[in-house]
Amino acid sequence: QVQLVESGGGLVQAGGSLRLSCAASGLAFSSYAMGWFRQAPGKEREFVAGVDNSGRRTMYVDSVKGRFTISRDNAKNLAYVQMERLKPEDTAVYYCAASSVGGLTGGPPPMYSSWGQGTQVTVSS
């Protein structure tokens, strides 16, 4: 079955950087669009960044534009999000997700069919 495993979360000071990784298995990775979402306590899960199956087209929520970069390595079945200049409001559990709509660059959670277990990112002020 499809399995997505996130890693790379942790505690970082404001202004710092983290890179999250998502290892995918059980799917034809290069045919799937990938997305990163986050959920803070008491809030709904929100879209953060997405990349189409080719890796050429990306989309970001406004709050992370210019700070986060999503990428993928189809040869290694890996997706990444590089997070720079982190802010306390970036604190959340971050999830990677896969969509069988390969050309999708981003969208709400129902557009993604497979999810990882999440990794905690905490940004201290």
MOJO-V844997 format. One line per field, one symbol per residue. phi: phi as a letter, one per 40 degrees, with the letter a starting at -180 (. if undefined). psi: psi as a letter, one per 20 degrees, with the letter a starting at -180 (. if undefined). A space follows every 50 residues. Layout:
phi->???
psi->???
This chain:
phi->.cbbbcahcibacdgcbabcbbcbagacdccbcbabbaacdgbccbcbaa acccgcbbabcdcbdgbbbcaabccbfbbbbcbbfcbdcccacbbcabbc cdccbiicdccbcbbccgbcbbbcc
psi->rpppoqrirapqqpiaqqpqqopqqjrngiipqqqprqoqpjrqpqpgqq qrhhihprqqqhiipihqpqrqnhhjlqqqoporlqqhiiprppqqqqpi nhipirarhiiphqqaiqppppoq.
